[in-house]
Amino acid sequence: MDAGQSVRATKAGPATESVTRNIVESGQRAAARSNTSAGTETRSAKFRIWRGAGATGQLQDYSTKVSEGMVVLDAIHQIQAEGATDMAVRWNCKAGKCGSCSAEINGNPRLMCMTRLSELDLNQPVTVEPMRAFPPVKDLVTDVSSNFRAKKRIRKFTPRPPDAPDGTWRMAQSDADRVQEFRKCIECFLCQDVCHVLRDHHLHEQFVGPRLLVHAAQLEMHPLDILDRTNDLKESHGIGYCNITKCCTKVCPENITITDNAIIPLKERVIDSAYDPLGKLVRLIRGRRSGTDQGEAR
């Protein structure tokens, strides 16, 4: 159970008190670790953090001491330990690999654990808000379940029969390298958050979004996969909604070239399949020849 989930309990009782105590102690330990790893010189900084349940809430100001080397997540933990014990926030690895602590820092979608305070202007309040593309749950926690529903709509990896007698496959290293980039995704959903189709138009059920297009590209470009998902991309995954602004690429903490290496090649495949008249003619002729061959065989 993560910190964001555990603070949702509201009924009084021993179990709730135990959960609350664990949250406070966890925040205190995290703050203590930050103090031992950061510099010794401190200064006061103000944070303006979104507080509220569901769609209702407001920004609240907090002041805390920060030091060299601290990240935004350190400051959030410190604020929790100093008094805001009921603040909901998701986090796990604190190393930029789990994708849990996504938020909007001064209006920019970022990982809190990878945003150093030294990068920010501490003469002004640091604003920390939940991702705006998803329904708010509490404080900095949002409901990102639409991403998991979208992933279920993408047909799974389907390899061709093994090439070798021992049940293994043969493929070129260059083909394997092409999809390796897409496997770096940590599912932080920052690319989903910044995508205007989801953020401004809320078409979560019609458009799978850049993260899931990366997943589709990983499958489509895999040298062993035999499925053709181009029609799915056009009809049910909503790839036509993307107008390649490249904002998703800019916010990716893993530096995946989402637009150029994943989305544009998928768009080209869809265009070749659905809109290229020469391609349609070639497929029509091949289909007729295939039908003729089968008729002759019969």
C-alpha positions, 0 to 999 in steps of 0.5 A: 500500500502506498502513501497516497492510498493509505491516507484515504481511511477516514473512520476512527479506530485502532486500525486508522490510528495505526495507518496514520502513525505509519504514514507519519513515521514513514514521512519522518524517516524519509525526511531524516534520510534527506537530511543526512544525504543533503547539504547542511546549509538550510534556507526557508522555502514556500510550497503551494500544494493542492489539497482537496478530495475529488474535484473540490480543493484549493492550493495551500501554502506551507513553509519548510527548511530545505538544503542543497541536494533536496528534491521536491519529494523530499520537501513533500515528505518533510511537510508531511512529517512537520504537520500535514500528516494527512496529505496524500501523495504517491511515491515508491522508489524515489529513484525515477524508475517507478513512475509513481510520484508524477505531478505538475511542478510550477505547471510542468509535468515532472517526477517529484523525485527527479526535480531538484530544488536547485533547478527552481526559483525558491524566491517564489512559491513552488506550486505542486499540483496533481496531474490535470489529465486524470480525475483527482482522488485526493491531494496529489493523487489522481485516478490513472486507471483509464491507462490500464483500460486502454492497455487492455484494448491493445492486442497482446504480443503474438510471436511466430512459430519458433525458428529452431528445433530447440523452440527458440527464435532467430532475429537480427540484433538491429531489429531487437535494438529498435524496440528496446527504446520503448521498453524503457517506459516507466509508466509515469503517464507524464506524456499522457498528462501533457497530451492535449487530446487527454488533458483538454478534450478528455477523450480517454476512451477514444484515444489511448494516448502516447504511452500506449502508442509507444506500447503498440509500437513496441509490439508492431515493430517487434521482429517476432510479432505477427499481428497487424494492428494498423486497423486497430490503431485507426479505428479503436486506438484513435491515432488520428487524434494525435497531431504530433506536437512532440510535447509528450517527447519533451516531458519523458523522464526516460528520454524516449523519442515518442513522437519520431520513433513510435507515433510517426512510424505508426501513423505512416503504417496506418496511412499506407494501409488505409489511404494509399491508393497504390497500396490498395491496388497492390493488395487487391491484385495480390488478393485476386492472385491468391484467390486464383491460386487457391481456386486452381489448387482446388 
